[in-house]
Amino acid sequence: MALYKNGGYLTKSNDAAFDKLYKPGAKCPASGIYRCEGCGDEIASNKDNPFPTQNQQQHKPSSGAIEWRLIVQSESKD
């Protein structure tokens, strides 16, 4: 589970972007922290970069499929 010290830097959101799951190798839709629904590992990923593939992200087969879920989206001022 992602950790934080100062909750003042985070804002709760009910955006549907947090409900979507992404396969290994898929293009990351938004920069942020993603959690694997299978094993619980977390990664930081940048927008438009591919998610780690099966070979890059190893976990036990009993953990289930690798599917990435956005858990913290970064905000940038354009």
All heavy atoms as a GROMACS GRO file, in nm:
protein
  600
    1MET      N    1   0.085  -0.117   0.000
    1MET     CA    2   0.000   0.000   0.000
    1MET      C    3   0.089   0.123   0.000
    1MET      O    4   0.186   0.130   0.074
    1MET     CB    5  -0.091  -0.002   0.122
    1MET     CG    6  -0.183   0.115   0.128
    1MET     SD    7  -0.302   0.110   0.265
    1MET     CE    8  -0.392  -0.038   0.225
    2ALA      N    9   0.055   0.220  -0.082
    2ALA     CA   10   0.131   0.344  -0.089
    2ALA      C   11   0.122   0.417   0.045
    2ALA      O   12   0.020   0.414   0.113
    2ALA     CB   13   0.076   0.433  -0.200
    3LEU      N   14   0.231   0.481   0.083
    3LEU     CA   15   0.238   0.554   0.209
    3LEU      C   16   0.252   0.704   0.182
    3LEU      O   17   0.299   0.744   0.077
    3LEU     CB   18   0.360   0.508   0.289
    3LEU     CG   19   0.369   0.359   0.321
    3LEU    CD1   20   0.503   0.329   0.387
    3LEU    CD2   21   0.254   0.315   0.408
    4TYR      N   22   0.212   0.784   0.278
    4TYR     CA   23   0.233   0.928   0.269
    4TYR      C   24   0.247   0.984   0.410
    4TYR      O   25   0.202   0.924   0.507
    4TYR     CB   26   0.119   0.998   0.193
    4TYR     CG   27  -0.014   0.997   0.264
    4TYR    CD1   28  -0.051   1.102   0.347
    4TYR    CD2   29  -0.103   0.892   0.249
    4TYR    CE1   30  -0.172   1.102   0.413
    4TYR    CE2   31  -0.224   0.890   0.314
    4TYR     CZ   32  -0.259   0.996   0.397
    4TYR     OH   33  -0.378   0.995   0.462
    5LYS      N   34   0.311   1.097   0.421
    5LYS     CA   35   0.328   1.161   0.551
    5LYS      C   36   0.232   1.278   0.568
    5LYS      O   37   0.172   1.295   0.671
    5LYS     CB   38   0.472   1.210   0.568
    5LYS     CG   39   0.499   1.271   0.704
    5LYS     CD   40   0.645   1.303   0.724
    5LYS     CE   41   0.669   1.360   0.862
    5LYS     NZ   42   0.811   1.386   0.886
    6ASN      N   43   0.217   1.359   0.464
    6ASN     CA   44   0.137   1.480   0.474
    6ASN      C   45   0.016   1.469   0.381
    6ASN      O   46   0.028   1.485   0.260
    6ASN     CB   47   0.222   1.602   0.437
    6ASN     CG   48   0.149   1.732   0.460
    6ASN    OD1   49   0.026   1.737   0.458
    6ASN    ND2   50   0.223   1.839   0.480
    7GLY      N   51  -0.099   1.442   0.438
    7GLY     CA   52  -0.221   1.428   0.361
    7GLY      C   53  -0.264   1.554   0.289
    7GLY      O   54  -0.347   1.550   0.199
    8GLY      N   55  -0.205   1.667   0.324
    8GLY     CA   56  -0.238   1.793   0.259
    8GLY      C   57  -0.196   1.798   0.113
    8GLY      O   58  -0.239   1.885   0.039
    9TYR      N   59  -0.109   1.703   0.072
    9TYR     CA   60  -0.066   1.697  -0.068
    9TYR      C   61  -0.155   1.608  -0.152
    9TYR      O   62  -0.132   1.594  -0.272
    9TYR     CB   63   0.078   1.647  -0.077
    9TYR     CG   64   0.179   1.742  -0.018
    9TYR    CD1   65   0.256   1.704   0.090
    9TYR    CD2   66   0.197   1.870  -0.071
    9TYR    CE1   67   0.349   1.792   0.144
    9TYR    CE2   68   0.289   1.957  -0.017
    9TYR     CZ   69   0.365   1.917   0.092
    9TYR     OH   70   0.457   2.004   0.145
   10LEU      N   71  -0.255   1.545  -0.093
   10LEU     CA   72  -0.343   1.452  -0.164
   10LEU      C   73  -0.486   1.502  -0.161
   10LEU      O   74  -0.531   1.560  -0.063
   10LEU     CB   75  -0.336   1.312  -0.101
   10LEU     CG   76  -0.197   1.247  -0.096
   10LEU    CD1   77  -0.202   1.117  -0.018
   10LEU    CD2   78  -0.144   1.224  -0.236
   11THR      N   79  -0.558   1.474  -0.270
   11THR     CA   80  -0.699   1.510  -0.279
   11THR      C   81  -0.777   1.386  -0.318
   11THR      O   82  -0.740   1.316  -0.412
   11THR     CB   83  -0.720   1.618  -0.388
   11THR    OG1   84  -0.640   1.731  -0.356
   11THR    CG2   85  -0.865   1.659  -0.398
   12LYS      N   86  -0.884   1.356  -0.246
   12LYS     CA   87  -0.967   1.240  -0.278
   12LYS      C   88  -1.038   1.263  -0.410
   12LYS      O   89  -1.085   1.372  -0.439
   12LYS     CB   90  -1.069   1.214  -0.168
   12LYS     CG   91  -1.156   1.093  -0.197
   12LYS     CD   92  -1.214   1.036  -0.072
   12LYS     CE   93  -1.310   0.923  -0.096
   12LYS     NZ   94  -1.260   0.812  -0.172
   13SER      N   95  -1.047   1.156  -0.489
   13SER     CA   96  -1.115   1.164  -0.618
   13SER      C   97  -1.197   1.039  -0.642
   13SER      O   98  -1.155   0.929  -0.605
   13SER     CB   99  -1.011   1.178  -0.730
   13SER     OG  100  -1.074   1.168  -0.856
   14ASN      N  101  -1.312   1.055  -0.703
   14ASN     CA  102  -1.396   0.942  -0.743
   14ASN      C  103  -1.393   0.923  -0.895
   14ASN      O  104  -1.482   0.858  -0.951
   14ASN     CB  105  -1.540   0.962  -0.695
   14ASN     CG  106  -1.551   0.953  -0.545
   14ASN    OD1  107  -1.490   0.867  -0.483
   14ASN    ND2  108  -1.625   1.043  -0.484
   15ASP      N  109  -1.292   0.975  -0.960
   15ASP     CA  110  -1.278   0.966  -1.106
   15ASP      C  111  -1.273   0.820  -1.149
   15ASP      O  112  -1.210   0.736  -1.084
   15ASP     CB  113  -1.150   1.037  -1.148
   15ASP     CG  114  -1.143   1.059  -1.298
   15ASP    OD1  115  -1.150   0.960  -1.373
   15ASP    OD2  116  -1.129   1.175  -1.339
   16ALA      N  117  -1.339   0.789  -1.258
   16ALA     CA  118  -1.343   0.653  -1.312
   16ALA      C  119  -1.205   0.602  -1.354
   16ALA      O  120  -1.185   0.482  -1.368
   16ALA     CB  121  -1.439   0.646  -1.430
   17ALA      N  122  -1.108   0.692  -1.370
   17ALA     CA  123  -0.972   0.652  -1.406
   17ALA      C  124  -0.912   0.556  -1.303
   17ALA      O  125  -0.829   0.473  -1.335
   17ALA     CB  126  -0.883   0.775  -1.421
   18PHE      N  127  -0.958   0.566  -1.178
   18PHE     CA  128  -0.907   0.480  -1.071
   18PHE      C  129  -0.971   0.341  -1.074
   18PHE      O  130  -0.928   0.253  -0.999
   18PHE     CB  131  -0.930   0.546  -0.935
   18PHE     CG  132  -0.847   0.671  -0.915
   18PHE    CD1  133  -0.900   0.795  -0.944
   18PHE    CD2  134  -0.716   0.663  -0.871
   18PHE    CE1  135  -0.824   0.911  -0.927
   18PHE    CE2  136  -0.639   0.777  -0.854
   18PHE     CZ  137  -0.693   0.901  -0.883
   19ASP      N  138  -1.070   0.319  -1.156
   19ASP     CA  139  -1.139   0.190  -1.165
   19ASP      C  140  -1.087   0.102  -1.277
   19ASP      O  141  -1.113  -0.017  -1.280
   19ASP     CB  142  -1.290   0.212  -1.187
   19ASP     CG  143  -1.354   0.289  -1.074
   19ASP    OD1  144  -1.308   0.275  -0.958
   19ASP    OD2  145  -1.447   0.367  -1.101
   20LYS      N  146  -1.014   0.159  -1.370
   20LYS     CA  147  -0.968   0.085  -1.489
   20LYS      C  148  -0.845   0.002  -1.458
   20LYS      O  149  -0.763   0.039  -1.374
   20LYS     CB  150  -0.938   0.182  -1.603
   20LYS     CG  151  -1.060   0.257  -1.649
   20LYS     CD  152  -1.028   0.354  -1.759
   20LYS     CE  153  -1.154   0.431  -1.798
   20LYS     NZ  154  -1.127   0.533  -1.898
   21LEU      N  155  -0.835  -0.113  -1.526
   21LEU     CA  156  -0.720  -0.202  -1.514
   21LEU      C  157  -0.645  -0.206  -1.646
   21LEU      O  158  -0.707  -0.202  -1.753
   21LEU     CB  159  -0.767  -0.343  -1.476
   21LEU     CG  160  -0.839  -0.356  -1.342
   21LEU    CD1  161  -0.889  -0.498  -1.322
   21LEU    CD2  162  -0.747  -0.314  -1.228
   22TYR      N  163  -0.512  -0.215  -1.637
   22TYR     CA  164  -0.428  -0.212  -1.757
   22TYR      C  165  -0.337  -0.335  -1.760
   22TYR      O  166  -0.282  -0.376  -1.657
   22TYR     CB  167  -0.343  -0.084  -1.758
   22TYR     CG  168  -0.430   0.039  -1.758
   22TYR    CD1  169  -0.464   0.101  -1.640
   22TYR    CD2  170  -0.481   0.090  -1.876
   22TYR    CE1  171  -0.547   0.212  -1.638
   22TYR    CE2  172  -0.564   0.200  -1.876
   22TYR     CZ  173  -0.596   0.261  -1.757
   22TYR     OH  174  -0.679   0.370  -1.756
   23LYS      N  175  -0.320  -0.391  -1.877
   23LYS     CA  176  -0.239  -0.511  -1.898
   23LYS      C  177  -0.090  -0.474  -1.908
   23LYS      O  178  -0.056  -0.360  -1.942
   23LYS     CB  179  -0.281  -0.582  -2.027
   23LYS     CG  180  -0.426  -0.626  -2.028
   23LYS     CD  181  -0.445  -0.742  -1.935
   23LYS     CE  182  -0.588  -0.793  -1.944
   23LYS     NZ  183  -0.621  -0.884  -1.839
   24PRO      N  184  -0.001  -0.570  -1.881
   24PRO     CA  185   0.142  -0.547  -1.900
   24PRO      C  186   0.170  -0.501  -2.044
   24PRO      O  187   0.110  -0.552  -2.138
   24PRO     CB  188   0.204  -0.684  -1.874
   24PRO     CG  189   0.106  -0.754  -1.787
   24PRO     CD  190  -0.029  -0.705  -1.832
   25GLY      N  191   0.256  -0.402  -2.060
   25GLY     CA  192   0.291  -0.351  -2.191
   25GLY      C  193   0.198  -0.246  -2.247
   25GLY      O  194   0.230  -0.180  -2.345
   26ALA      N  195   0.080  -0.227  -2.184
   26ALA     CA  196  -0.014  -0.124  -2.230
   26ALA      C  197   0.044   0.014  -2.203
   26ALA      O  198   0.128   0.032  -2.115
   26ALA     CB  199  -0.148  -0.138  -2.159
   27LYS      N  200   0.001   0.112  -2.280
   27LYS     CA  201   0.047   0.250  -2.263
   27LYS      C  202  -0.017   0.312  -2.139
   27LYS      O  203  -0.140   0.307  -2.121
   27LYS     CB  204   0.010   0.330  -2.388
   27LYS     CG  205   0.068   0.468  -2.393
   27LYS     CD  206   0.057   0.523  -2.534
   27LYS     CE  207  -0.031   0.642  -2.539
   27LYS     NZ  208  -0.032   0.705  -2.672
   28CYS      N  209   0.064   0.368  -2.053
   28CYS     CA  210   0.018   0.431  -1.930
   28CYS      C  211  -0.062   0.558  -1.963
   28CYS      O  212  -0.011   0.646  -2.030
   28CYS     CB  213   0.138   0.464  -1.842
   28CYS     SG  214   0.095   0.542  -1.688
   29PRO      N  215  -0.187   0.570  -1.916
   29PRO     CA  216  -0.270   0.684  -1.950
   29PRO      C  217  -0.241   0.812  -1.871
   29PRO      O  218  -0.273   0.921  -1.915
   29PRO     CB  219  -0.411   0.635  -1.920
   29PRO     CG  220  -0.392   0.537  -1.809
   29PRO     CD  221  -0.260   0.470  -1.838
   30ALA      N  222  -0.182   0.798  -1.751
   30ALA     CA  223  -0.155   0.914  -1.666
   30ALA      C  224  -0.038   0.883  -1.574
   30ALA      O  225  -0.025   0.770  -1.526
   30ALA     CB  226  -0.278   0.948  -1.582
   31SER      N  227   0.046   0.980  -1.549
   31SER     CA  228   0.158   0.960  -1.456
   31SER      C  229   0.105   0.941  -1.315
   31SER      O  230   0.010   1.007  -1.273
   31SER     CB  231   0.252   1.080  -1.460
   31SER     OG  232   0.310   1.094  -1.586
   32GLY      N  233   0.168   0.849  -1.243
   32GLY     CA  234   0.128   0.825  -1.105
   32GLY      C  235   0.179   0.694  -1.051
   32GLY      O  236   0.271   0.633  -1.107
   33ILE      N  237   0.118   0.648  -0.944
   33ILE     CA  238   0.152   0.522  -0.880
   33ILE      C  239   0.043   0.421  -0.917
   33ILE      O  240  -0.076   0.450  -0.904
   33ILE     CB  241   0.163   0.536  -0.729
   33ILE    CG1  242   0.273   0.637  -0.692
   33ILE    CG2  243   0.192   0.400  -0.663
   33ILE    CD1  244   0.279   0.671  -0.545
   34TYR      N  245   0.085   0.304  -0.960
   34TYR     CA  246  -0.005   0.196  -1.001
   34TYR      C  247   0.022   0.074  -0.915
   34TYR      O  248   0.135   0.048  -0.876
   34TYR     CB  249   0.015   0.161  -1.149
   34TYR     CG  250  -0.037   0.268  -1.241
   34TYR    CD1  251   0.037   0.383  -1.266
   34TYR    CD2  252  -0.160   0.256  -1.303
   34TYR    CE1  253  -0.011   0.483  -1.350
   34TYR    CE2  254  -0.210   0.354  -1.387
   34TYR     CZ  255  -0.134   0.467  -1.410
   34TYR     OH  256  -0.182   0.566  -1.492
   35ARG      N  257  -0.084  -0.001  -0.886
   35ARG     CA  258  -0.075  -0.122  -0.805
   35ARG      C  259  -0.117  -0.242  -0.888
   35ARG      O  260  -0.218  -0.237  -0.959
   35ARG     CB  261  -0.168  -0.109  -0.684
   35ARG     CG  262  -0.165  -0.226  -0.590
   35ARG     CD  263  -0.260  -0.201  -0.473
   35ARG     NE  264  -0.241  -0.298  -0.368
   35ARG     CZ  265  -0.295  -0.418  -0.368
   35ARG    NH1  266  -0.372  -0.458  -0.467
   35ARG    NH2  267  -0.272  -0.501  -0.268
   36CYS      N  268  -0.039  -0.350  -0.877
   36CYS     CA  269  -0.075  -0.474  -0.944
   36CYS      C  270  -0.188  -0.541  -0.865
   36CYS      O  271  -0.174  -0.567  -0.745
   36CYS     CB  272   0.045  -0.568  -0.954
   36CYS     SG  273   0.004  -0.729  -1.026
   37GLU      N  274  -0.298  -0.566  -0.931
   37GLU     CA  275  -0.413  -0.630  -0.865
   37GLU      C  276  -0.382  -0.774  -0.825
   37GLU      O  277  -0.444  -0.828  -0.735
   37GLU     CB  278  -0.535  -0.627  -0.957
   37GLU     CG  279  -0.592  -0.489  -0.977
   37GLU     CD  280  -0.656  -0.434  -0.851
   37GLU    OE1  281  -0.758  -0.488  -0.805
   37GLU    OE2  282  -0.602  -0.336  -0.797
   38GLY      N  283  -0.285  -0.837  -0.893
   38GLY     CA  284  -0.251  -0.975  -0.862
   38GLY      C  285  -0.166  -0.989  -0.738
   38GLY      O  286  -0.202  -1.057  -0.643
   39CYS      N  287  -0.050  -0.924  -0.736
   39CYS     CA  288   0.047  -0.945  -0.628
   39CYS      C  289   0.056  -0.830  -0.529
   39CYS      O  290   0.115  -0.843  -0.422
   39CYS     CB  291   0.185  -0.975  -0.685
   39CYS     SG  292   0.262  -0.834  -0.767
   40GLY      N  293   0.002  -0.712  -0.562
   40GLY     CA  294   0.004  -0.598  -0.472
   40GLY      C  295   0.126  -0.509  -0.484
   40GLY      O  296   0.136  -0.408  -0.416
   41ASP      N  297   0.222  -0.544  -0.572
   41ASP     CA  298   0.338  -0.457  -0.593
   41ASP      C  299   0.292  -0.324  -0.652
   41ASP      O  300   0.193  -0.318  -0.724
   41ASP     CB  301   0.439  -0.521  -0.688
   41ASP     CG  302   0.529  -0.622  -0.620
   41ASP    OD1  303   0.522  -0.637  -0.496
   41ASP    OD2  304   0.607  -0.688  -0.691
   42GLU      N  305   0.368  -0.219  -0.622
   42GLU     CA  306   0.336  -0.087  -0.673
   42GLU      C  307   0.453  -0.034  -0.754
   42GLU      O  308   0.569  -0.067  -0.726
   42GLU     CB  309   0.306   0.009  -0.557
   42GLU     CG  310   0.182  -0.032  -0.481
   42GLU     CD  311   0.167   0.034  -0.348
   42GLU    OE1  312   0.257   0.112  -0.308
   42GLU    OE2  313   0.067   0.009  -0.280
   43ILE      N  314   0.422   0.046  -0.857
   43ILE     CA  315   0.524   0.107  -0.942
   43ILE      C  316   0.486   0.253  -0.966
   43ILE      O  317   0.370   0.290  -0.955
   43ILE     CB  318   0.535   0.036  -1.079
   43ILE    CG1  319   0.401   0.042  -1.155
   43ILE    CG2  320   0.584  -0.107  -1.062
   43ILE    CD1  321   0.412   0.010  -1.302
   44ALA      N  322   0.585   0.332  -1.000
   44ALA     CA  323   0.560   0.467  -1.051
   44ALA      C  324   0.573   0.458  -1.203
   44ALA      O  325   0.665   0.394  -1.253
   44ALA     CB  326   0.662   0.565  -0.996
   45SER      N  327   0.479   0.515  -1.274
   45SER     CA  328   0.482   0.508  -1.419
   45SER      C  329   0.449   0.645  -1.477
   45SER      O  330   0.367   0.719  -1.421
   45SER     CB  331   0.382   0.405  -1.470
   45SER     OG  332   0.398   0.381  -1.607
   46ASN      N  333   0.515   0.678  -1.586
   46ASN     CA  334   0.492   0.806  -1.653
   46ASN      C  335   0.396   0.792  -1.770
   46ASN      O  336   0.398   0.689  -1.840
   46ASN     CB  337   0.624   0.864  -1.703
   46ASN     CG  338   0.715   0.904  -1.590
   46ASN    OD1  339   0.672   0.961  -1.491
   46ASN    ND2  340   0.842   0.872  -1.603
   47LYS      N  341   0.316   0.894  -1.793
   47LYS     CA  342   0.220   0.896  -1.902
   47LYS      C  343   0.288   0.859  -2.034
   47LYS      O  344   0.399   0.906  -2.062
   47LYS     CB  345   0.157   1.035  -1.914
   47LYS     CG  346   0.051   1.043  -2.022
   47LYS     CD  347  -0.011   1.181  -2.026
   47LYS     CE  348  -0.115   1.184  -2.136
   47LYS     NZ  349  -0.183   1.313  -2.142
   48ASP      N  350   0.222   0.774  -2.109
   48ASP     CA  351   0.263   0.727  -2.241
   48ASP      C  352   0.374   0.623  -2.240
   48ASP      O  353   0.406   0.567  -2.343
   48ASP     CB  354   0.302   0.843  -2.334
   48ASP     CG  355   0.184   0.935  -2.363
   48ASP    OD1  356   0.069   0.887  -2.360
   48ASP    OD2  357   0.206   1.054  -2.387
   49ASN      N  358   0.435   0.593  -2.124
   49ASN     CA  359   0.531   0.483  -2.116
   49ASN      C  360   0.456   0.351  -2.102
   49ASN      O  361   0.346   0.349  -2.046
   49ASN     CB  362   0.625   0.501  -1.997
   49ASN     CG  363   0.727   0.609  -2.018
   49ASN    OD1  364   0.740   0.663  -2.127
   49ASN    ND2  365   0.799   0.643  -1.913
   50PRO      N  366   0.514   0.240  -2.145
   50PRO     CA  367   0.447   0.112  -2.129
   50PRO      C  368   0.458   0.060  -1.985
   50PRO      O  369   0.557   0.087  -1.917
   50PRO     CB  370   0.522   0.019  -2.225
   50PRO     CG  371   0.657   0.079  -2.236
   50PRO     CD  372   0.637   0.228  -2.223
   51PHE      N  373   0.354  -0.008  -1.940
   51PHE     CA  374   0.360  -0.075  -1.811
   51PHE      C  375   0.458  -0.191  -1.820
   51PHE      O  376   0.481  -0.245  -1.928
   51PHE     CB  377   0.222  -0.129  -1.770
   51PHE     CG  378   0.126  -0.022  -1.728
   51PHE    CD1  379   0.021   0.015  -1.811
   51PHE    CD2  380   0.141   0.043  -1.607
   51PHE    CE1  381  -0.068   0.114  -1.773
   51PHE    CE2  382   0.053   0.142  -1.569
   51PHE     CZ  383  -0.052   0.178  -1.652
   52PRO      N  384   0.519  -0.230  -1.706
   52PRO     CA  385   0.612  -0.344  -1.709
   52PRO      C  386   0.544  -0.467  -1.769
   52PRO      O  387   0.426  -0.493  -1.746
   52PRO     CB  388   0.645  -0.367  -1.562
   52PRO     CG  389   0.625  -0.234  -1.498
   52PRO     CD  390   0.508  -0.173  -1.572
   53THR      N  391   0.624  -0.544  -1.845
   53THR     CA  392   0.574  -0.667  -1.906
   53THR      C  393   0.584  -0.783  -1.807
   53THR      O  394   0.642  -0.769  -1.699
   53THR     CB  395   0.653  -0.702  -2.032
   53THR    OG1  396   0.787  -0.731  -1.993
   53THR    CG2  397   0.651  -0.589  -2.133
   54GLN      N  398   0.531  -0.895  -1.845
   54GLN     CA  399   0.536  -1.015  -1.762
   54GLN      C  400   0.680  -1.047  -1.722
   54GLN      O  401   0.707  -1.084  -1.610
   54GLN     CB  402   0.475  -1.134  -1.837
   54GLN     CG  403   0.472  -1.264  -1.759
   54GLN     CD  404   0.370  -1.265  -1.647
   54GLN    OE1  405   0.268  -1.196  -1.653
   54GLN    NE2  406   0.394  -1.341  -1.544
   55ASN      N  407   0.775  -1.030  -1.813
   55ASN     CA  408   0.914  -1.062  -1.784
   55ASN      C  409   0.977  -0.963  -1.687
   55ASN      O  410   1.068  -0.997  -1.614
   55ASN     CB  411   0.997  -1.065  -1.913
   55ASN     CG  412   0.956  -1.180  -2.002
   55ASN    OD1  413   0.906  -1.281  -1.955
   55ASN    ND2  414   0.974  -1.163  -2.131
   56GLN      N  415   0.931  -0.838  -1.686
   56GLN     CA  416   0.988  -0.737  -1.596
   56GLN      C  417   0.927  -0.744  -1.457
   56GLN      O  418   0.990  -0.711  -1.360
   56GLN     CB  419   0.965  -0.597  -1.654
   56GLN     CG  420   1.042  -0.573  -1.781
   56GLN     CD  421   0.998  -0.443  -1.847
   56GLN    OE1  422   0.880  -0.416  -1.858
   56GLN    NE2  423   1.094  -0.364  -1.892
   57GLN      N  424   0.804  -0.784  -1.447
   57GLN     CA  425   0.732  -0.786  -1.319
   57GLN      C  426   0.698  -0.931  -1.285
   57GLN      O  427   0.596  -0.982  -1.327
   57GLN     CB  428   0.604  -0.700  -1.330
   57GLN     CG  429   0.519  -0.697  -1.206
   57GLN     CD  430   0.588  -0.630  -1.090
   57GLN    OE1  431   0.670  -0.543  -1.107
   57GLN    NE2  432   0.554  -0.670  -0.970
   58GLN      N  433   0.784  -0.996  -1.209
   58GLN     CA  434   0.762  -1.137  -1.176
   58GLN      C  435   0.687  -1.149  -1.043
   58GLN      O  436   0.718  -1.082  -0.946
   58GLN     CB  437   0.896  -1.210  -1.166
   58GLN     CG  438   0.975  -1.213  -1.294
   58GLN     CD  439   0.906  -1.290  -1.405
   58GLN    OE1  440   0.838  -1.389  -1.379
   58GLN    NE2  441   0.921  -1.245  -1.527
   59HIS      N  442   0.590  -1.236  -1.044
   59HIS     CA  443   0.525  -1.273  -0.918
   59HIS      C  444   0.475  -1.416  -0.930
   59HIS      O  445   0.471  -1.472  -1.039
   59HIS     CB  446   0.417  -1.174  -0.876
   59HIS     CG  447   0.299  -1.167  -0.969
   59HIS    ND1  448   0.229  -1.052  -0.989
   59HIS    CD2  449   0.237  -1.258  -1.046
   59HIS    CE1  450   0.131  -1.075  -1.074
   59HIS    NE2  451   0.135  -1.199  -1.109
   60LYS      N  452   0.437  -1.475  -0.819
   60LYS     CA  453   0.394  -1.615  -0.818
   60LYS      C  454   0.267  -1.632  -0.902
   60LYS      O  455   0.177  -1.547  -0.895
   60LYS     CB  456   0.368  -1.661  -0.675
   60LYS     CG  457   0.491  -1.659  -0.589
   60LYS     CD  458   0.456  -1.698  -0.447
   60LYS     CE  459   0.581  -1.685  -0.360
   60LYS     NZ  460   0.551  -1.707  -0.219
   61PRO      N  461   0.258  -1.741  -0.978
   61PRO     CA  462   0.136  -1.765  -1.056
   61PRO      C  463   0.010  -1.767  -0.970
   61PRO      O  464  -0.097  -1.728  -1.014
   61PRO     CB  465   0.161  -1.901  -1.120
   61PRO     CG  466   0.310  -1.913  -1.125
   61PRO     CD  467   0.361  -1.841  -1.004
   62SER      N  468   0.025  -1.807  -0.844
   62SER     CA  469  -0.090  -1.811  -0.754
   62SER      C  470  -0.143  -1.671  -0.721
   62SER      O  471  -0.254  -1.656  -0.670
   62SER     CB  472  -0.055  -1.885  -0.625
   62SER     OG  473   0.050  -1.816  -0.558
   63SER      N  474  -0.064  -1.567  -0.752
   63SER     CA  475  -0.107  -1.429  -0.725
   63SER      C  476  -0.209  -1.380  -0.826
   63SER      O  477  -0.271  -1.277  -0.805
   63SER     CB  478   0.014  -1.334  -0.729
   63SER     OG  479   0.103  -1.364  -0.625
   64GLY      N  480  -0.223  -1.452  -0.937
   64GLY     CA  481  -0.318  -1.410  -1.040
   64GLY      C  482  -0.249  -1.329  -1.148
   64GLY      O  483  -0.128  -1.310  -1.148
   65ALA      N  484  -0.328  -1.277  -1.238
   65ALA     CA  485  -0.277  -1.202  -1.352
   65ALA      C  486  -0.224  -1.066  -1.310
   65ALA      O  487  -0.267  -1.009  -1.211
   65ALA     CB  488  -0.387  -1.183  -1.456
   66ILE      N  489  -0.128  -1.015  -1.388
   66ILE     CA  490  -0.079  -0.879  -1.366
   66ILE      C  491  -0.176  -0.782  -1.433
   66ILE      O  492  -0.197  -0.787  -1.553
   66ILE     CB  493   0.062  -0.861  -1.426
   66ILE    CG1  494   0.162  -0.953  -1.356
   66ILE    CG2  495   0.106  -0.715  -1.415
   66ILE    CD1  496   0.299  -0.954  -1.419
   67GLU      N  497  -0.238  -0.698  -1.352
   67GLU     CA  498  -0.327  -0.592  -1.400
   67GLU      C  499  -0.299  -0.469  -1.316
   67GLU      O  500  -0.304  -0.475  -1.193
   67GLU     CB  501  -0.473  -0.633  -1.386
   67GLU     CG  502  -0.512  -0.749  -1.476
   67GLU     CD  503  -0.658  -0.784  -1.460
   67GLU    OE1  504  -0.699  -0.815  -1.346
   67GLU    OE2  505  -0.730  -0.779  -1.561
   68TRP      N  506  -0.265  -0.360  -1.382
   68TRP     CA  507  -0.226  -0.237  -1.312
   68TRP      C  508  -0.346  -0.145  -1.291
   68TRP      O  509  -0.423  -0.119  -1.381
   68TRP     CB  510  -0.119  -0.164  -1.393
   68TRP     CG  511   0.006  -0.245  -1.407
   68TRP    CD1  512   0.050  -0.308  -1.519
   68TRP    CD2  513   0.101  -0.274  -1.306
   68TRP    NE1  514   0.167  -0.374  -1.493
   68TRP    CE2  515   0.201  -0.355  -1.362
   68TRP    CE3  516   0.112  -0.240  -1.171
   68TRP    CZ2  517   0.311  -0.400  -1.290
   68TRP    CZ3  518   0.222  -0.286  -1.098
   68TRP    CH2  519   0.320  -0.364  -1.159
   69ARG      N  520  -0.359  -0.093  -1.167
   69ARG     CA  521  -0.466   0.001  -1.131
   69ARG      C  522  -0.402   0.129  -1.077
   69ARG      O  523  -0.314   0.124  -0.991
   69ARG     CB  524  -0.557  -0.058  -1.023
   69ARG     CG  525  -0.667   0.038  -0.977
   69ARG     CD  526  -0.744  -0.015  -0.857
   69ARG     NE  527  -0.806  -0.142  -0.884
   69ARG     CZ  528  -0.928  -0.158  -0.936
   69ARG    NH1  529  -1.002  -0.053  -0.968
   69ARG    NH2  530  -0.977  -0.279  -0.955
   70LEU      N  531  -0.449   0.243  -1.126
   70LEU     CA  532  -0.403   0.372  -1.076
   70LEU      C  533  -0.449   0.390  -0.932
   70LEU      O  534  -0.567   0.374  -0.901
   70LEU     CB  535  -0.461   0.484  -1.164
   70LEU     CG  536  -0.429   0.627  -1.126
   70LEU    CD1  537  -0.279   0.655  -1.137
   70LEU    CD2  538  -0.508   0.724  -1.212
   71ILE      N  539  -0.353   0.421  -0.842
   71ILE     CA  540  -0.392   0.446  -0.703
   71ILE      C  541  -0.360   0.589  -0.658
   71ILE      O  542  -0.424   0.641  -0.568
   71ILE     CB  543  -0.332   0.343  -0.604
   71ILE    CG1  544  -0.180   0.342  -0.608
   71ILE    CG2  545  -0.389   0.204  -0.632
   71ILE    CD1  546  -0.117   0.257  -0.497
   72VAL      N  547  -0.260   0.653  -0.722
   72VAL     CA  548  -0.228   0.793  -0.695
   72VAL      C  549  -0.190   0.858  -0.827
   72VAL      O  550  -0.094   0.816  -0.890
   72VAL     CB  551  -0.111   0.809  -0.595
   72VAL    CG1  552  -0.078   0.957  -0.574
   72VAL    CG2  553  -0.142   0.743  -0.462
   73GLN      N  554  -0.265   0.956  -0.869
   73GLN     CA  555  -0.235   1.025  -0.996
   73GLN      C  556  -0.157   1.151  -0.965
   73GLN      O  557  -0.194   1.228  -0.876
   73GLN     CB  558  -0.362   1.060  -1.072
   73GLN     CG  559  -0.335   1.124  -1.206
   73GLN     CD  560  -0.460   1.145  -1.287
   73GLN    OE1  561  -0.564   1.087  -1.259
   73GLN    NE2  562  -0.452   1.228  -1.389
   74SER      N  563  -0.047   1.172  -1.038
   74SER     CA  564   0.029   1.295  -1.019
   74SER      C  565  -0.038   1.410  -1.093
   74SER      O  566  -0.108   1.390  -1.190
   74SER     CB  567   0.174   1.277  -1.063
   74SER     OG  568   0.180   1.250  -1.200
   75GLU      N  569  -0.014   1.528  -1.042
   75GLU     CA  570  -0.071   1.648  -1.102
   75GLU      C  571   0.041   1.736  -1.152
   75GLU      O  572   0.142   1.755  -1.083
   75GLU     CB  573  -0.152   1.723  -0.996
   75GLU     CG  574  -0.216   1.850  -1.045
   75GLU     CD  575  -0.294   1.918  -0.935
   75GLU    OE1  576  -0.235   1.959  -0.834
   75GLU    OE2  577  -0.417   1.930  -0.951
   76SER      N  578   0.027   1.787  -1.272
   76SER     CA  579   0.128   1.878  -1.324
   76SER      C  580   0.060   2.006  -1.371
   76SER      O  581  -0.052   2.004  -1.421
   76SER     CB  582   0.208   1.814  -1.438
   76SER     OG  583   0.122   1.786  -1.546
   77LYS      N  584   0.128   2.112  -1.353
   77LYS     CA  585   0.078   2.243  -1.397
   77LYS      C  586   0.135   2.269  -1.536
   77LYS      O  587   0.254   2.292  -1.551
   77LYS     CB  588   0.123   2.352  -1.302
   77LYS     CG  589   0.090   2.325  -1.158
   77LYS     CD  590  -0.054   2.352  -1.129
   77LYS     CE  591  -0.077   2.338  -0.979
   77LYS     NZ  592  -0.206   2.291  -0.945
   78ASP      N  593   0.052   2.264  -1.638
   78ASP     CA  594   0.100   2.284  -1.776
   78ASP      C  595   0.111   2.426  -1.812
   78ASP      O  596   0.066   2.519  -1.788
   78ASP     CB  597   0.008   2.212  -1.875
   78ASP     CG  598   0.022   2.063  -1.862
   78ASP    OD1  599  -0.019   2.010  -1.759
   78ASP    OD2  600   0.075   2.001  -1.954
   0.00000   0.00000   0.00000
